[in-house]
Amino acid sequence: MTCSIRRSKKRNAVALRIDYTEAALDDLAEITRYGAFNFGLKAARAYSQSLLDATEILATFPMAGAATTDPLSRVLISQSHRLVYRVEPESILILRILHARQMPQELE
């Protein structure tokens, strides 16, 4: 996978590219569907966008999330969800977007 480095608008810092696994994109789609059904489409879209916005902090601060028992992955909490990711040499790979109640074994 080729990744590009981009410059952050804040203090000219180097920012890493954010990539998503298919599982993470499926998670986001399901979160949006659930939200639309229960809270309306506008609220669901706003919530899903807030999850995507939360990943942007990782572009500049890749170690912002907490370490996990898996030495290759980290977790960033955003509202009721956990953004599970891996720091790669030139990118951040979002592995999953899980509700806080979901158990770690559901990562597999």
Phi and psi restraints in degrees (value plus and minus 20) as a CYANA .aco file:
   2 THR   PHI    -112.9   -72.9
   2 THR   PSI     119.0   159.0
   3 CYS   PHI    -148.5  -108.5
   3 CYS   PSI     130.0   170.0
   4 SER   PHI    -135.1   -95.1
   4 SER   PSI     134.3   174.3
   5 ILE   PHI    -120.5   -80.5
   5 ILE   PSI     116.9   156.9
   6 ARG   PHI    -143.7  -103.7
   6 ARG   PSI     138.1   178.1
   7 ARG   PHI    -112.2   -72.2
   7 ARG   PSI     114.2   154.2
   8 SER   PHI     -97.1   -57.1
   8 SER   PSI     129.2   169.2
   9 LYS   PHI     -91.2   -51.2
   9 LYS   PSI     -40.3    -0.3
  10 LYS   PHI    -110.4   -70.4
  10 LYS   PSI      98.0   138.0
  11 ARG   PHI      34.5    74.5
  11 ARG   PSI       6.5    46.5
  12 ASN   PHI      36.3    76.3
  12 ASN   PSI       9.8    49.8
  13 ALA   PHI     -95.8   -55.8
  13 ALA   PSI     131.0   171.0
  14 VAL   PHI     -95.7   -55.7
  14 VAL   PSI     111.3   151.3
  15 ALA   PHI    -137.2   -97.2
  15 ALA   PSI     117.4   157.4
  16 LEU   PHI    -104.8   -64.8
  16 LEU   PSI     134.0   174.0
  17 ARG   PHI     -93.0   -53.0
  17 ARG   PSI     125.6   165.6
  18 ILE   PHI    -124.0   -84.0
  18 ILE   PSI     103.3   143.3
  19 ASP   PHI    -138.6   -98.6
  19 ASP   PSI     135.3   175.3
  20 TYR   PHI    -145.9  -105.9
  20 TYR   PSI     117.7   157.7
  21 THR   PHI     -94.9   -54.9
  21 THR   PSI     143.7   183.7
  22 GLU   PHI     -80.0   -40.0
  22 GLU   PSI     -57.7   -17.7
  23 ALA   PHI     -82.4   -42.4
  23 ALA   PSI     -61.4   -21.4
  24 ALA   PHI     -85.1   -45.1
  24 ALA   PSI     -60.7   -20.7
  25 LEU   PHI     -86.2   -46.2
  25 LEU   PSI     -58.0   -18.0
  26 ASP   PHI     -84.0   -44.0
  26 ASP   PSI     -61.7   -21.7
  27 ASP   PHI     -78.3   -38.3
  27 ASP   PSI     -67.3   -27.3
  28 LEU   PHI     -82.8   -42.8
  28 LEU   PSI     -61.5   -21.5
  29 ALA   PHI     -81.8   -41.8
  29 ALA   PSI     -62.2   -22.2
  30 GLU   PHI     -87.3   -47.3
  30 GLU   PSI     -59.1   -19.1
  31 ILE   PHI     -81.1   -41.1
  31 ILE   PSI     -62.0   -22.0
  32 THR   PHI     -86.1   -46.1
  32 THR   PSI     -64.3   -24.3
  33 ARG   PHI     -81.2   -41.2
  33 ARG   PSI     -66.8   -26.8
  34 TYR   PHI     -80.7   -40.7
  34 TYR   PSI     -65.7   -25.7
  35 GLY   PHI     -83.3   -43.3
  35 GLY   PSI     -61.2   -21.2
  36 ALA   PHI     -83.2   -43.2
  36 ALA   PSI     -62.2   -22.2
  37 PHE   PHI     -85.5   -45.5
  37 PHE   PSI     -62.1   -22.1
  38 ASN   PHI    -112.6   -72.6
  38 ASN   PSI     -47.7    -7.7
  39 PHE   PHI    -148.8  -108.8
  39 PHE   PSI     -25.0    15.0
  40 GLY   PHI      80.2   120.2
  40 GLY   PSI     132.5   172.5
  41 LEU   PHI     -83.3   -43.3
  41 LEU   PSI     -60.6   -20.6
  42 LYS   PHI     -82.0   -42.0
  42 LYS   PSI     -66.2   -26.2
  43 ALA   PHI     -85.4   -45.4
  43 ALA   PSI     -59.6   -19.6
  44 ALA   PHI     -83.8   -43.8
  44 ALA   PSI     -64.5   -24.5
  45 ARG   PHI     -83.9   -43.9
  45 ARG   PSI     -61.5   -21.5
  46 ALA   PHI     -83.3   -43.3
  46 ALA   PSI     -62.5   -22.5
  47 TYR   PHI     -85.5   -45.5
  47 TYR   PSI     -65.9   -25.9
  48 SER   PHI     -81.5   -41.5
  48 SER   PSI     -60.5   -20.5
  49 GLN   PHI     -84.2   -44.2
  49 GLN   PSI     -56.3   -16.3
  50 SER   PHI     -84.7   -44.7
  50 SER   PSI     -52.9   -12.9
  51 LEU   PHI     -87.9   -47.9
  51 LEU   PSI     -62.7   -22.7
  52 LEU   PHI     -83.7   -43.7
  52 LEU   PSI     -60.8   -20.8
  53 ASP   PHI     -81.8   -41.8
  53 ASP   PSI     -55.8   -15.8
  54 ALA   PHI     -83.5   -43.5
  54 ALA   PSI     -51.0   -11.0
  55 THR   PHI     -88.6   -48.6
  55 THR   PSI     -43.8    -3.8
  56 GLU   PHI     -83.2   -43.2
  56 GLU   PSI     -49.9    -9.9
  57 ILE   PHI     -82.6   -42.6
  57 ILE   PSI     -50.3   -10.3
  58 LEU   PHI     -89.7   -49.7
  58 LEU   PSI     -44.6    -4.6
  59 ALA   PHI     -81.2   -41.2
  59 ALA   PSI     -56.6   -16.6
  60 THR   PHI    -119.7   -79.7
  60 THR   PSI     -52.0   -12.0
  61 PHE   PHI    -144.1  -104.1
  61 PHE   PSI      54.2    94.2
  62 PRO   PHI     -82.9   -42.9
  62 PRO   PSI     -41.0    -1.0
  63 MET   PHI    -116.3   -76.3
  63 MET   PSI      -5.7    34.3
  64 ALA   PHI     -83.2   -43.2
  64 ALA   PSI     -51.5   -11.5
  65 GLY   PHI     -97.8   -57.8
  65 GLY   PSI     142.9   182.9
  66 ALA   PHI     -98.0   -58.0
  66 ALA   PSI     128.6   168.6
  67 ALA   PHI     -88.6   -48.6
  67 ALA   PSI     134.8   174.8
  68 THR   PHI    -140.6  -100.6
  68 THR   PSI     159.7   199.7
  69 THR   PHI     -88.5   -48.5
  69 THR   PSI     -42.2    -2.2
  70 ASP   PHI    -106.2   -66.2
  70 ASP   PSI      95.6   135.6
  71 PRO   PHI     -84.2   -44.2
  71 PRO   PSI     -33.9     6.1
  72 LEU   PHI    -114.7   -74.7
  72 LEU   PSI     -28.9    11.1
  73 SER   PHI    -143.5  -103.5
  73 SER   PSI     138.7   178.7
  74 ARG   PHI    -154.6  -114.6
  74 ARG   PSI     147.9   187.9
  75 VAL   PHI    -154.4  -114.4
  75 VAL   PSI     110.6   150.6
  76 LEU   PHI    -133.7   -93.7
  76 LEU   PSI     106.2   146.2
  77 ILE   PHI    -106.3   -66.3
  77 ILE   PSI     111.8   151.8
  78 SER   PHI    -157.1  -117.1
  78 SER   PSI      89.9   129.9
  79 GLN   PHI      34.7    74.7
  79 GLN   PSI    -138.9   -98.9
  80 SER   PHI    -115.5   -75.5
  80 SER   PSI      -9.2    30.8
  81 HIS   PHI    -144.0  -104.0
  81 HIS   PSI     136.5   176.5
  82 ARG   PHI    -131.9   -91.9
  82 ARG   PSI     106.0   146.0
  83 LEU   PHI    -116.0   -76.0
  83 LEU   PSI      88.0   128.0
  84 VAL   PHI    -113.3   -73.3
  84 VAL   PSI     105.8   145.8
  85 TYR   PHI    -164.1  -124.1
  85 TYR   PSI     146.9   186.9
  86 ARG   PHI    -147.2  -107.2
  86 ARG   PSI     116.5   156.5
  87 VAL   PHI    -107.5   -67.5
  87 VAL   PSI     101.6   141.6
  88 GLU   PHI    -130.1   -90.1
  88 GLU   PSI     149.8   189.8
  89 PRO   PHI     -72.8   -32.8
  89 PRO   PSI     -60.6   -20.6
  90 GLU   PHI    -148.4  -108.4
  90 GLU   PSI      -5.0    35.0
  91 SER   PHI    -175.9  -135.9
  91 SER   PSI     149.1   189.1
  92 ILE   PHI    -133.2   -93.2
  92 ILE   PSI     107.2   147.2
  93 LEU   PHI    -126.7   -86.7
  93 LEU   PSI      93.6   133.6
  94 ILE   PHI     -99.6   -59.6
  94 ILE   PSI      95.2   135.2
  95 LEU   PHI    -104.1   -64.1
  95 LEU   PSI     -66.5   -26.5
  96 ARG   PHI    -170.3  -130.3
  96 ARG   PSI     137.8   177.8
  97 ILE   PHI    -146.8  -106.8
  97 ILE   PSI      82.5   122.5
  98 LEU   PHI    -135.6   -95.6
  98 LEU   PSI     126.5   166.5
  99 HIS   PHI     -85.2   -45.2
  99 HIS   PSI     127.8   167.8
 100 ALA   PHI     -77.4   -37.4
 100 ALA   PSI     -45.0    -5.0
 101 ARG   PHI     -99.8   -59.8
 101 ARG   PSI     -36.0     4.0
 102 GLN   PHI     -91.2   -51.2
 102 GLN   PSI     123.5   163.5
 103 MET   PHI    -104.3   -64.3
 103 MET   PSI     131.6   171.6
 104 PRO   PHI     -76.1   -36.1
 104 PRO   PSI     -53.0   -13.0
 105 GLN   PHI     -83.2   -43.2
 105 GLN   PSI     -35.7     4.3
 106 GLU   PHI     -95.5   -55.5
 106 GLU   PSI     -21.1    18.9
 107 LEU   PHI     -92.0   -52.0
 107 LEU   PSI     -44.2    -4.2
